[in-house]
């Protein structure tokens, strides 16, 4: 048995100490734990993971006393805000809400005053508290109205009350979130979360194949006999949220509900803050509150909430799930454990170590919180899960894991498909190599001065060549720059063209710019590749699939066109499935879940994507001189891959597996540890809120 860490040797606020407590399962007295509030964003996340168990062990009365004592001391604004946010994680609040508003409700620091308003919104009915919150409306600036109005509605203040509280010459309160229509009939209400990037723009920023999968799965589930309604909750920036139209119905019974990702900027000095935690290292401290508020405001009573990704937003939203009376499902993957522990075992370090270590703790916490766990299939996935999550091994724990594949819907034909296919093929070519594409500036022809202006396109030297196609967000993990290097190193640029699709439309993130800069540098050193590479910004999912189906029809070549997934690892690979469904030959990484549907040499190819040299070897093995002599064989592999995907990875089959798993999970009694940690179900807000 591992001993408890020596608390005396580490200064309060040290992130390593909190990590050790999480890792060792140490139950820390509340007063000692709360000493770390407000030190760094990640320290707060870890303190939030530890606090429910501490409260259950030490008792609510002791936890409330510790919180009250800490809040009574002179604190930095960040520490005070953090304590108010942590107080929301215990079933009863330690300090009178009116006193909190008097002390912090008009604080100059945005994060602190918002934390005070959200705290007040959770307090019991009290006319004095309602009046104190009402009085703060006049001080709320335009950027505050979203949070202040939501807190006021939680307190039961109606439209007229809020209008009277706000200056007559200023902006009005945002409209009340409308109740969602409830489809008739029995069945589950399922909430699934899409908390990375944009649900509607895969290939931009952090948006990838998961957004495509969730859109298709949600629509398919909404048509299942066991499911009444599906809600996909997705984060939007507060500007996008305030300027949007609120919930939308994607298909009958499938609704998208946006959650405002209110920006409090970077705070504290967190050496572990990294891009994986969100813009500028933010950690979404209000996401759980907004999730609860909007579920109630939209009159959504979820039976089950399914979160994916081991990140701070998923962790924040998972906290209130039990209090909403719902079950929690988590999709677990061996990443980041796999990479982090492999480097540690080799005695190596990497820039992302701190980020991966944080995500390891979040994954462990989400497995512990979840009522049911889903994993992606594949032999490596099973072996890694057994290694990194022993509680998920049959017979060794109370957390059974269900392996469920992802899948894709069929591409439904439309009258203009042939015209659009031709336009997309034309888009690959430009009249002058490296020149901006003709036509007015738009998403696919970026304006001059944008990172995409002057992006290379194919020319007549690529006509008749087989193409290597890669689609996805521009990201170091996706390794588009390594693919370009491998394409050049293998000499494939003499016999194959290369098409990369992904990245921002006229705007880009810092990571996209880094990947693009390296690609441009590689191409600048290879003049023989000019006219044989095309870089397109992200296209809609439908246009990507039309492009894939157009290549063989409109650009015949002696070898089949190859879709190549160059990721260092790919947990599943929706983009690979879509390319195979279109009839393309496919190659993907050895690491991850691609091996679940790609059998090497039979339905596609598995290549070592760990370095440019190994990837170059994989490209040569498939498309090199030997490949030129076996075109018939390669086309047979592509057909077999298409048949495999259509037989086993259609969205209807995947939908049925999820619906059965959800039904079984909801029917099972909640685990006692979750009831103790998260308290009784909460009711909707105190009033309709106008």
C-alpha positions, 0 to 999 in steps of 0.5 A: 500500500502506498503511503500518504504524501508528506504534507509538511514538505511541500508548500501550500498551493503546490500543484504537485501536491494536489496531483499526488493527492488525486493520484494516491486517493488521499482524503484531505481535510477540507481546511487543508484542501481549500488552502490551494484555492485560487493559486492556479486554474489547474489547482482549482480543477484538482481541488474540485475533484478532491472536495466531494470526497473530502466533504463526504469523509469529514462531514458537511458541517466541517466542510461548510465551516472551513469554507466560511472561514476561508471566505471570511479571511482577506483573500485575493480576488482569484482566491475568493472567486475560486472558493465561491466556485468550490462551495457550489460543489457541496450540497449546502452553501456555507455563507449567506448569499446576501453577504456574498453579494454585498462583499463581492457582487460589484467587485472590479474583477469580472471573474469574482463578481460573476462567481458571486452572482452564480453563488447567489443564484443557488441560494434558497428563496430570500427577498433580501437576496433578490433585492441585492441582486436586482440592485446590481443590474445597474452596474452590470456592463454589456459583457456582464449581462449574460451572467447577471440575467441568468442568475436573476432568472434563477432567482425568479426575477422576470422580464419586467423586474430585469428591465427596471433594474437595468439602465434605460439607455443601456442594452436590454437583458438577453431573452429567456432561454425557451423551453424545448419542445418535448416529443410525444411518447416514451423513451430516454432524453439523452444529452451528449456533449461536444465541447471541443471546437465547433460542432458545425465546422469540422476541420477548423481549430480544434474541431474534428471527426467527433463533431461529425460523428455526434451530429450523425449519431444524435440524429440517428438516436432521435429516431430510435424507439428507446429514445425520446429526445437527443440534446447535443450540448456544445460550447460557444464563446460568449460573443457567439452565444449572445449573437446566436439564435439559441437552440436549434433542431437539427432533425426531428427530436435532435436539438443542439443547445449552446452553452456560453463559454464565458471568458475570464482570461488567464489568471494565476501563474500556472506553469502547467497551463497548456493549449489543451486546457482551452484558449490561453490555458483557461479551464471553464470554471463556470461550465457546470453552472451554465450546464445546470442552468440551461438544462433547467431553463430549457426544461430538459430533464436528462436521463443520461449525459454522455461526455467525451474527452478527458478535459476540464470542460467535460470534468466541470459538466460531469459534476452536476450530472447526478444532481440533475437526476441523470446517469453519467457515461464517459468515453475513455481512451488510452490517450493521454496515459499511453504517451505520457507513461511511455515517455516516462518509462523511457526516461524522456520528457516532452513539452506536453508532459504537464498537459498530459499528466493533468489529463491523466488525472481527469480521465481517472476522475471521470472513470470514477464518476461515471455510471458506465464507461464506453471505449473504442474497440481494437486490440491495442485499445483493449490491452492499453485499457487493461494496463492503464485502467485496471478497474475496467478489467472484468472481475477487478472492479465495479465499472464494466466497460462497453466497446462500441464502434463509431460509425457514419451515415450514408451520403444521401444523394442530392440533385446538384451532386454531380455539379458540385463534384466537378466544382470541387475537382476544379477547386484543386487546380489553379491557373498558376502554381502557388498563386491565389485561386481565382474568384471573389474572396470566400471560405475556399478562396481566402482574402489576400493577407490571410494565412491561406492566401497564395496556398498552392494548388495542383496544375497540369503536372498533376493531371493523371497522377494518383492523389494522396488525400488527407482531411482534418484539423491542422494539428501537430498530432494530425501531422500534416507537416510530417506527411508532406516531409514523408511525401517528399522524402519517399520521392512520391511527389514524382508519381503522386499528387498530395491534397490537404484539406483542413484549417481555418477559413480566412482565420487560423489558430496559432497551431494551424499557422505553425503547421502551415508554416512548416509545410510551406518551408518544406515545399519551398525547398522542393521545387520539383513538387511545385504544382503537385500539392494543393492546400485547401481550407476546411470544407463542410462534411458533405463537400469532403465526401463529395470530393472523395467520391469525385476523385476516381470518377473525374480524375482517373489514374493508373493507381487508386487514389489513397486516403492517408491518415498521418496522425501519430495516433488516431483513436478511431478515424471518422475521416478514414471511414468516410474515405473508405465508404467513398471507395478510396484506398486507405492507409492509417496509423498503427497506433489507435483504433484504425486497426479495428476496420483496416486489416493490413493488405485486405481492407487497407494498410497500416503504416508506421506514422511515428516519424517522417522516415517510417511514414515515407516507407509506408507510402513507398510500400503502398504507392511506390514502384511495387504498387505500380505493378499491382493496381488491380490488387490495390483496387480490390483492397479498396473495394473490400474496405468499402464493403467492410465499412458499409457492412459494419460501420453504418450509423444505424448499427452504431445507434442501436449499440448506444441505445441498448447501452444507454437503456441498460445504464439508466435502468441500473441503480445509481452507485452509492458513492455517486449519491453520497458525493453529489447529493439529491436531485435539484429542482429547476430554478425558483421561477419561470424568469419571464 
